[in-house]
Amino acid sequence: MSAGLRRMSGWMFSRHAHPLSAWSRWASTPLILVPVWTRRWSTLVPIGAWMALNPVLTPPRADDSAWATRAVLGEERWVTDHPHDRLAVLNAVNAAVLVAAMVPARRHDRLLTILGAATSMVLTLVSWHLYAGYYDQHREPMGRADTLTGW
């Protein structure tokens, strides 16, 4: 990763690590299914804009005491370290669940669409738990995740 891209990523993650950004993005997960459900592909633009802008609309986090903050910072660290571990599998399963939820959304099967979105949201919370643990294990005493210690 280039130095410029690393700085931009760090800037984005510092804002997305604000609990308001993290939780509002998590709560927006069902919006991904709206274009499939409505069959109005024009809804992709505002939903895509929200998903792209959400991580940078909030100010930088004040500290790393919030669980959602530690989860986002752990995700940033995990992406940088790119270990091949259970989080990689969990992320793949989560993505597959959300893509699979598009089938019942297309068929207007309310129950299965809600179940798919809810399952994805639960899997996201499980990954946040693991990311927060990863962050906690890899941060320095001052709260910065600048030193690797192994996971």
Long-range contacts (C-beta under 8 A, 24 or more apart in sequence): 1-80, 9-76, 10-76, 11-56, 12-55, 12-56, 13-55, 13-72, 13-73, 13-75, 13-76, 14-60, 14-61, 15-55, 15-56, 15-57, 15-58, 15-59, 15-60, 15-61, 16-54, 16-55, 16-56, 16-58, 16-72, 17-60, 17-61, 17-64, 17-68, 17-69, 17-72, 17-73, 17-76, 18-58, 18-59, 18-60, 18-61, 18-69, 19-61, 19-66, 19-68, 19-69, 20-58, 21-54, 21-55, 21-57, 21-58, 21-72, 22-68, 22-69, 22-71, 22-72, 23-68, 24-54, 25-51, 25-54, 25-55, 26-68, 26-121, 26-124, 26-125, 28-54, 29-98, 29-117, 29-120, 29-121, 29-124, 30-114, 30-117, 30-121, 32-98, 32-117, 33-98, 33-101, 33-102, 33-105, 33-113, 33-116, 33-117, 36-102, 36-105, 36-106, 37-105, 37-106, 37-108, 37-113, 39-106, 63-143, 64-135, 64-139, 64-143, 67-128, 67-132, 68-128, 70-131, 70-132, 70-135, 70-136, 71-127, 71-128, 71-129, 71-131, 71-132, 71-135, 72-131, 73-131, 73-135, 73-139, 73-145, 74-130, 74-131, 74-132, 74-133, 74-134, 74-135, 74-136, 74-138, 74-145, 75-127, 75-128, 75-131, 76-145, 77-134, 77-135, 77-138, 77-145, 78-131, 78-134, 81-138, 81-148, 83-151, 85-151, 86-130, 87-127, 87-130, 87-131, 87-134, 90-123, 90-126, 90-127, 90-130, 91-127, 93-123, 94-120, 94-123, 94-124, 94-127, 97-123
